[in-house]
């Protein structure tokens, strides 16, 4: 969509994937691609890029929608949070006059709602990385702050027999 005014010669077309789940995800992106055909009076490419980003984030949200609490890898949740931040930053740069038919307001409302749902789900589904600082509050005992582990001192690699 960003190069919609550029003639790039013949294009290759690929068949949709055969699995049902992949085809459902492909359908949204294909539908979006069909709405970005360059034409007189067509929506600008920045608006089409916003719709494409929304579709990609919606697909990512559907992938974690049923995730259990603390089941996501911290790196995965960090990537999704960065993606959400980039989408919010991009959406905030669009000017309302850039889309003549007034549909930008609805698209931006959908974007904010989608980001809100994604970040709420990430807050529940993402697990916290355990290190020497975050492991102290696990047991709930007051003496953990004064332990050798909390101070960064390890005398050996043996563990106490747990109960």
PyMOL commands that set and color helices and strands:
alter all, ss='L'
color gray80, all
select helices_A, chain A and resi 20-34+45-64+74-92+96-98+104-125+142-146
alter helices_A, ss='H'
color red, helices_A
deselect
rebuild
show_as cartoon
